[in-house]
Amino acid sequence: MDRYETDNAEEVLDRTVKPFGSGGAHITVPKRWIGAEVKVVRVSEPDPADE
């Protein structure tokens, strides 16, 4: 199990980044998070096969 520490965490999600448009990427979060400040932590190397 991985462990990450932060002083101000409210909730944690485990998601996969999806391609978006012609060069970007995104993750989805709950609608109730709209307007909230978030932080994203990459926990693995990207898979070149997904490019």
PDB file with SEQRES, HELIX, SHEET and CRYST1 records, atoms N, CA, C and O in Angstrom:
SEQRES   1 A   51  MET ASP ARG TYR GLU THR ASP ASN ALA GLU GLU VAL LEU          
SEQRES   2 A   51  ASP ARG THR VAL LYS PRO PHE GLY SER GLY GLY ALA HIS          
SEQRES   3 A   51  ILE THR VAL PRO LYS ARG TRP ILE GLY ALA GLU VAL LYS          
SEQRES   4 A   51  VAL VAL ARG VAL SER GLU PRO ASP PRO ALA ASP GLU              
HELIX    1 AA1 LYS A   31  TRP A   33  5                                   3    
HELIX    2 AA2 PRO A   48  ASP A   50  5                                   3    
CRYST1    1.000    1.000    1.000  90.00  90.00  90.00 P 1           1          
ATOM      1  N   MET A   1       0.838  -1.186   0.000  1.00  0.00           N  
ATOM      2  CA  MET A   1       0.000   0.000   0.000  1.00  0.00           C  
ATOM      3  C   MET A   1       0.880   1.245   0.000  1.00  0.00           C  
ATOM      4  O   MET A   1       1.817   1.349   0.791  1.00  0.00           O  
ATOM      5  N   ASP A   2       0.576   2.186  -0.887  1.00  0.00           N  
ATOM      6  CA  ASP A   2       1.311   3.448  -0.938  1.00  0.00           C  
ATOM      7  C   ASP A   2       0.819   4.373   0.160  1.00  0.00           C  
ATOM      8  O   ASP A   2      -0.326   4.280   0.602  1.00  0.00           O  
ATOM      9  N   ARG A   3       1.704   5.274   0.598  1.00  0.00           N  
ATOM     10  CA  ARG A   3       1.323   6.246   1.619  1.00  0.00           C  
ATOM     11  C   ARG A   3       1.765   7.624   1.173  1.00  0.00           C  
ATOM     12  O   ARG A   3       2.922   7.830   0.806  1.00  0.00           O  
ATOM     13  N   TYR A   4       0.840   8.563   1.207  1.00  0.00           N  
ATOM     14  CA  TYR A   4       1.101   9.954   0.853  1.00  0.00           C  
ATOM     15  C   TYR A   4       0.563  10.813   1.984  1.00  0.00           C  
ATOM     16  O   TYR A   4      -0.527  10.564   2.498  1.00  0.00           O  
ATOM     17  N   GLU A   5       1.321  11.813   2.366  1.00  0.00           N  
ATOM     18  CA  GLU A   5       0.890  12.677   3.457  1.00  0.00           C  
ATOM     19  C   GLU A   5       0.682  14.103   2.968  1.00  0.00           C  
ATOM     20  O   GLU A   5       1.458  14.618   2.162  1.00  0.00           O  
ATOM     21  N   THR A   6      -0.361  14.724   3.458  1.00  0.00           N  
ATOM     22  CA  THR A   6      -0.634  16.118   3.170  1.00  0.00           C  
ATOM     23  C   THR A   6      -1.288  16.728   4.408  1.00  0.00           C  
ATOM     24  O   THR A   6      -1.946  16.034   5.182  1.00  0.00           O  
ATOM     25  N   ASP A   7      -1.101  18.007   4.579  1.00  0.00           N  
ATOM     26  CA  ASP A   7      -1.661  18.668   5.754  1.00  0.00           C  
ATOM     27  C   ASP A   7      -3.118  19.059   5.580  1.00  0.00           C  
ATOM     28  O   ASP A   7      -3.793  19.368   6.563  1.00  0.00           O  
ATOM     29  N   ASN A   8      -3.618  19.052   4.349  1.00  0.00           N  
ATOM     30  CA  ASN A   8      -4.948  19.606   4.122  1.00  0.00           C  
ATOM     31  C   ASN A   8      -5.837  18.762   3.213  1.00  0.00           C  
ATOM     32  O   ASN A   8      -6.624  19.322   2.449  1.00  0.00           O  
ATOM     33  N   ALA A   9      -5.739  17.449   3.269  1.00  0.00           N  
ATOM     34  CA  ALA A   9      -6.552  16.598   2.393  1.00  0.00           C  
ATOM     35  C   ALA A   9      -7.967  16.437   2.934  1.00  0.00           C  
ATOM     36  O   ALA A   9      -8.168  16.265   4.137  1.00  0.00           O  
ATOM     37  N   GLU A  10      -8.932  16.495   2.043  1.00  0.00           N  
ATOM     38  CA  GLU A  10     -10.339  16.281   2.384  1.00  0.00           C  
ATOM     39  C   GLU A  10     -10.817  14.914   1.889  1.00  0.00           C  
ATOM     40  O   GLU A  10     -11.488  14.183   2.617  1.00  0.00           O  
ATOM     41  N   GLU A  11     -10.463  14.577   0.637  1.00  0.00           N  
ATOM     42  CA  GLU A  11     -10.846  13.305   0.027  1.00  0.00           C  
ATOM     43  C   GLU A  11      -9.736  12.863  -0.909  1.00  0.00           C  
ATOM     44  O   GLU A  11      -8.945  13.684  -1.375  1.00  0.00           O  
ATOM     45  N   VAL A  12      -9.677  11.558  -1.185  1.00  0.00           N  
ATOM     46  CA  VAL A  12      -8.689  11.012  -2.114  1.00  0.00           C  
ATOM     47  C   VAL A  12      -9.419  10.142  -3.131  1.00  0.00           C  
ATOM     48  O   VAL A  12     -10.292   9.353  -2.769  1.00  0.00           O  
ATOM     49  N   LEU A  13      -9.056  10.290  -4.414  1.00  0.00           N  
ATOM     50  CA  LEU A  13      -9.605   9.456  -5.482  1.00  0.00           C  
ATOM     51  C   LEU A  13      -8.469   8.714  -6.159  1.00  0.00           C  
ATOM     52  O   LEU A  13      -7.331   9.183  -6.169  1.00  0.00           O  
ATOM     53  N   ASP A  14      -8.776   7.558  -6.724  1.00  0.00           N  
ATOM     54  CA  ASP A  14      -7.811   6.783  -7.505  1.00  0.00           C  
ATOM     55  C   ASP A  14      -8.365   6.716  -8.919  1.00  0.00           C  
ATOM     56  O   ASP A  14      -9.351   6.020  -9.159  1.00  0.00           O  
ATOM     57  N   ARG A  15      -7.744   7.433  -9.869  1.00  0.00           N  
ATOM     58  CA  ARG A  15      -8.260   7.531 -11.236  1.00  0.00           C  
ATOM     59  C   ARG A  15      -7.149   7.271 -12.243  1.00  0.00           C  
ATOM     60  O   ARG A  15      -5.967   7.303 -11.902  1.00  0.00           O  
ATOM     61  N   THR A  16      -7.545   7.012 -13.496  1.00  0.00           N  
ATOM     62  CA  THR A  16      -6.621   6.880 -14.615  1.00  0.00           C  
ATOM     63  C   THR A  16      -6.776   8.103 -15.503  1.00  0.00           C  
ATOM     64  O   THR A  16      -7.896   8.501 -15.823  1.00  0.00           O  
ATOM     65  N   VAL A  17      -5.662   8.702 -15.903  1.00  0.00           N  
ATOM     66  CA  VAL A  17      -5.680   9.872 -16.782  1.00  0.00           C  
ATOM     67  C   VAL A  17      -6.055   9.414 -18.192  1.00  0.00           C  
ATOM     68  O   VAL A  17      -5.511   8.433 -18.699  1.00  0.00           O  
ATOM     69  N   LYS A  18      -6.980  10.126 -18.816  1.00  0.00           N  
ATOM     70  CA  LYS A  18      -7.457   9.796 -20.161  1.00  0.00           C  
ATOM     71  C   LYS A  18      -7.008  10.868 -21.153  1.00  0.00           C  
ATOM     72  O   LYS A  18      -6.900  12.038 -20.786  1.00  0.00           O  
ATOM     73  N   PRO A  19      -6.742  10.480 -22.420  1.00  0.00           N  
ATOM     74  CA  PRO A  19      -6.386  11.483 -23.428  1.00  0.00           C  
ATOM     75  C   PRO A  19      -7.553  12.435 -23.677  1.00  0.00           C  
ATOM     76  O   PRO A  19      -8.719  12.065 -23.542  1.00  0.00           O  
ATOM     77  N   PHE A  20      -7.209  13.676 -24.045  1.00  0.00           N  
ATOM     78  CA  PHE A  20      -8.240  14.690 -24.280  1.00  0.00           C  
ATOM     79  C   PHE A  20      -7.775  15.615 -25.384  1.00  0.00           C  
ATOM     80  O   PHE A  20      -6.705  16.215 -25.286  1.00  0.00           O  
ATOM     81  N   GLY A  21      -8.570  15.733 -26.432  1.00  0.00           N  
ATOM     82  CA  GLY A  21      -8.238  16.643 -27.522  1.00  0.00           C  
ATOM     83  C   GLY A  21      -6.988  16.214 -28.268  1.00  0.00           C  
ATOM     84  O   GLY A  21      -6.727  15.024 -28.444  1.00  0.00           O  
ATOM     85  N   SER A  22      -6.204  17.225 -28.712  1.00  0.00           N  
ATOM     86  CA  SER A  22      -5.043  16.944 -29.564  1.00  0.00           C  
ATOM     87  C   SER A  22      -3.718  17.078 -28.817  1.00  0.00           C  
ATOM     88  O   SER A  22      -2.723  17.488 -29.415  1.00  0.00           O  
ATOM     89  N   GLY A  23      -3.680  16.757 -27.581  1.00  0.00           N  
ATOM     90  CA  GLY A  23      -2.398  16.824 -26.879  1.00  0.00           C  
ATOM     91  C   GLY A  23      -2.529  16.980 -25.383  1.00  0.00           C  
ATOM     92  O   GLY A  23      -1.528  17.102 -24.677  1.00  0.00           O  
ATOM     93  N   GLY A  24      -3.732  16.977 -24.903  1.00  0.00           N  
ATOM     94  CA  GLY A  24      -3.927  17.121 -23.465  1.00  0.00           C  
ATOM     95  C   GLY A  24      -4.422  15.828 -22.843  1.00  0.00           C  
ATOM     96  O   GLY A  24      -4.548  14.804 -23.514  1.00  0.00           O  
ATOM     97  N   ALA A  25      -4.696  15.893 -21.568  1.00  0.00           N  
ATOM     98  CA  ALA A  25      -5.228  14.751 -20.841  1.00  0.00           C  
ATOM     99  C   ALA A  25      -6.075  15.278 -19.693  1.00  0.00           C  
ATOM    100  O   ALA A  25      -5.944  16.438 -19.304  1.00  0.00           O  
ATOM    101  N   HIS A  26      -6.946  14.428 -19.150  1.00  0.00           N  
ATOM    102  CA  HIS A  26      -7.765  14.866 -18.023  1.00  0.00           C  
ATOM    103  C   HIS A  26      -8.152  13.694 -17.129  1.00  0.00           C  
ATOM    104  O   HIS A  26      -8.052  12.533 -17.526  1.00  0.00           O  
ATOM    105  N   ILE A  27      -8.583  14.009 -15.951  1.00  0.00           N  
ATOM    106  CA  ILE A  27      -9.214  13.051 -15.046  1.00  0.00           C  
ATOM    107  C   ILE A  27     -10.563  13.643 -14.649  1.00  0.00           C  
ATOM    108  O   ILE A  27     -10.744  14.860 -14.675  1.00  0.00           O  
ATOM    109  N   THR A  28     -11.488  12.798 -14.288  1.00  0.00           N  
ATOM    110  CA  THR A  28     -12.783  13.297 -13.834  1.00  0.00           C  
ATOM    111  C   THR A  28     -12.843  13.231 -12.313  1.00  0.00           C  
ATOM    112  O   THR A  28     -12.309  12.313 -11.690  1.00  0.00           O  
ATOM    113  N   VAL A  29     -13.492  14.204 -11.747  1.00  0.00           N  
ATOM    114  CA  VAL A  29     -13.702  14.250 -10.298  1.00  0.00           C  
ATOM    115  C   VAL A  29     -15.192  14.473 -10.055  1.00  0.00           C  
ATOM    116  O   VAL A  29     -15.910  14.860 -10.977  1.00  0.00           O  
ATOM    117  N   PRO A  30     -15.665  14.240  -8.848  1.00  0.00           N  
ATOM    118  CA  PRO A  30     -17.093  14.435  -8.574  1.00  0.00           C  
ATOM    119  C   PRO A  30     -17.542  15.870  -8.839  1.00  0.00           C  
ATOM    120  O   PRO A  30     -16.792  16.819  -8.614  1.00  0.00           O  
ATOM    121  N   LYS A  31     -18.755  16.010  -9.311  1.00  0.00           N  
ATOM    122  CA  LYS A  31     -19.312  17.327  -9.616  1.00  0.00           C  
ATOM    123  C   LYS A  31     -19.292  18.240  -8.387  1.00  0.00           C  
ATOM    124  O   LYS A  31     -19.132  19.453  -8.520  1.00  0.00           O  
ATOM    125  N   ARG A  32     -19.451  17.670  -7.214  1.00  0.00           N  
ATOM    126  CA  ARG A  32     -19.450  18.488  -5.993  1.00  0.00           C  
ATOM    127  C   ARG A  32     -18.105  19.157  -5.738  1.00  0.00           C  
ATOM    128  O   ARG A  32     -18.007  20.038  -4.885  1.00  0.00           O  
ATOM    129  N   TRP A  33     -17.058  18.746  -6.472  1.00  0.00           N  
ATOM    130  CA  TRP A  33     -15.738  19.354  -6.326  1.00  0.00           C  
ATOM    131  C   TRP A  33     -15.594  20.637  -7.152  1.00  0.00           C  
ATOM    132  O   TRP A  33     -14.571  21.313  -7.038  1.00  0.00           O  
ATOM    133  N   ILE A  34     -16.563  20.986  -7.961  1.00  0.00           N  
ATOM    134  CA  ILE A  34     -16.457  22.185  -8.792  1.00  0.00           C  
ATOM    135  C   ILE A  34     -16.166  23.385  -7.905  1.00  0.00           C  
ATOM    136  O   ILE A  34     -16.856  23.626  -6.914  1.00  0.00           O  
ATOM    137  N   GLY A  35     -15.140  24.129  -8.274  1.00  0.00           N  
ATOM    138  CA  GLY A  35     -14.729  25.310  -7.517  1.00  0.00           C  
ATOM    139  C   GLY A  35     -13.723  25.025  -6.415  1.00  0.00           C  
ATOM    140  O   GLY A  35     -13.201  25.954  -5.800  1.00  0.00           O  
ATOM    141  N   ALA A  36     -13.442  23.750  -6.157  1.00  0.00           N  
ATOM    142  CA  ALA A  36     -12.484  23.388  -5.110  1.00  0.00           C  
ATOM    143  C   ALA A  36     -11.056  23.418  -5.656  1.00  0.00           C  
ATOM    144  O   ALA A  36     -10.843  23.251  -6.857  1.00  0.00           O  
ATOM    145  N   GLU A  37     -10.101  23.628  -4.789  1.00  0.00           N  
ATOM    146  CA  GLU A  37      -8.688  23.531  -5.141  1.00  0.00           C  
ATOM    147  C   GLU A  37      -8.271  22.072  -4.975  1.00  0.00           C  
ATOM    148  O   GLU A  37      -8.571  21.451  -3.956  1.00  0.00           O  
ATOM    149  N   VAL A  38      -7.571  21.519  -5.986  1.00  0.00           N  
ATOM    150  CA  VAL A  38      -7.151  20.118  -5.931  1.00  0.00           C  
ATOM    151  C   VAL A  38      -5.665  20.006  -6.248  1.00  0.00           C  
ATOM    152  O   VAL A  38      -5.068  20.929  -6.803  1.00  0.00           O  
ATOM    153  N   LYS A  39      -5.075  18.870  -5.891  1.00  0.00           N  
ATOM    154  CA  LYS A  39      -3.687  18.546  -6.227  1.00  0.00           C  
ATOM    155  C   LYS A  39      -3.701  17.174  -6.891  1.00  0.00           C  
ATOM    156  O   LYS A  39      -4.495  16.312  -6.516  1.00  0.00           O  
ATOM    157  N   VAL A  40      -2.831  16.967  -7.871  1.00  0.00           N  
ATOM    158  CA  VAL A  40      -2.744  15.698  -8.580  1.00  0.00           C  
ATOM    159  C   VAL A  40      -1.349  15.132  -8.373  1.00  0.00           C  
ATOM    160  O   VAL A  40      -0.358  15.846  -8.526  1.00  0.00           O  
ATOM    161  N   VAL A  41      -1.265  13.842  -8.024  1.00  0.00           N  
ATOM    162  CA  VAL A  41       0.013  13.171  -7.809  1.00  0.00           C  
ATOM    163  C   VAL A  41       0.102  11.998  -8.770  1.00  0.00           C  
ATOM    164  O   VAL A  41      -0.755  11.114  -8.762  1.00  0.00           O  
ATOM    165  N   ARG A  42       1.155  11.991  -9.609  1.00  0.00           N  
ATOM    166  CA  ARG A  42       1.353  10.845 -10.522  1.00  0.00           C  
ATOM    167  C   ARG A  42       2.082   9.757  -9.749  1.00  0.00           C  
ATOM    168  O   ARG A  42       3.119  10.021  -9.140  1.00  0.00           O  
ATOM    169  N   VAL A  43       1.550   8.533  -9.764  1.00  0.00           N  
ATOM    170  CA  VAL A  43       2.127   7.443  -8.979  1.00  0.00           C  
ATOM    171  C   VAL A  43       2.743   6.339  -9.830  1.00  0.00           C  
ATOM    172  O   VAL A  43       3.211   5.339  -9.286  1.00  0.00           O  
ATOM    173  N   SER A  44       2.756   6.498 -11.159  1.00  0.00           N  
ATOM    174  CA  SER A  44       3.406   5.516 -12.034  1.00  0.00           C  
ATOM    175  C   SER A  44       3.891   6.221 -13.286  1.00  0.00           C  
ATOM    176  O   SER A  44       3.479   7.342 -13.583  1.00  0.00           O  
ATOM    177  N   GLU A  45       4.773   5.552 -14.017  1.00  0.00           N  
ATOM    178  CA  GLU A  45       5.236   6.065 -15.295  1.00  0.00           C  
ATOM    179  C   GLU A  45       4.133   5.891 -16.332  1.00  0.00           C  
ATOM    180  O   GLU A  45       3.417   4.891 -16.290  1.00  0.00           O  
ATOM    181  N   PRO A  46       3.972   6.836 -17.267  1.00  0.00           N  
ATOM    182  CA  PRO A  46       2.972   6.674 -18.323  1.00  0.00           C  
ATOM    183  C   PRO A  46       3.286   5.470 -19.206  1.00  0.00           C  
ATOM    184  O   PRO A  46       4.451   5.127 -19.406  1.00  0.00           O  
ATOM    185  N   ASP A  47       2.254   4.837 -19.729  1.00  0.00           N  
ATOM    186  CA  ASP A  47       2.421   3.692 -20.620  1.00  0.00           C  
ATOM    187  C   ASP A  47       2.554   4.216 -22.051  1.00  0.00           C  
ATOM    188  O   ASP A  47       1.598   4.779 -22.583  1.00  0.00           O  
ATOM    189  N   PRO A  48       3.741   4.040 -22.700  1.00  0.00           N  
ATOM    190  CA  PRO A  48       3.926   4.538 -24.065  1.00  0.00           C  
ATOM    191  C   PRO A  48       2.919   3.957 -25.058  1.00  0.00           C  
ATOM    192  O   PRO A  48       2.652   4.578 -26.087  1.00  0.00           O  
ATOM    193  N   ALA A  49       2.355   2.782 -24.774  1.00  0.00           N  
ATOM    194  CA  ALA A  49       1.378   2.178 -25.673  1.00  0.00           C  
ATOM    195  C   ALA A  49       0.091   2.972 -25.740  1.00  0.00           C  
ATOM    196  O   ALA A  49      -0.693   2.801 -26.673  1.00  0.00           O  
ATOM    197  N   ASP A  50      -0.140   3.841 -24.763  1.00  0.00           N  
ATOM    198  CA  ASP A  50      -1.365   4.639 -24.726  1.00  0.00           C  
ATOM    199  C   ASP A  50      -1.267   5.911 -25.554  1.00  0.00           C  
ATOM    200  O   ASP A  50      -2.259   6.630 -25.679  1.00  0.00           O  
ATOM    201  N   GLU A  51      -0.107   6.214 -26.124  1.00  0.00           N  
ATOM    202  CA  GLU A  51       0.062   7.459 -26.883  1.00  0.00           C  
ATOM    203  C   GLU A  51      -0.518   7.373 -28.267  1.00  0.00           C  
ATOM    204  O   GLU A  51      -0.454   8.341 -29.025  1.00  0.00           O  
TER     205      GLU A  51                                                      
END                                                                             
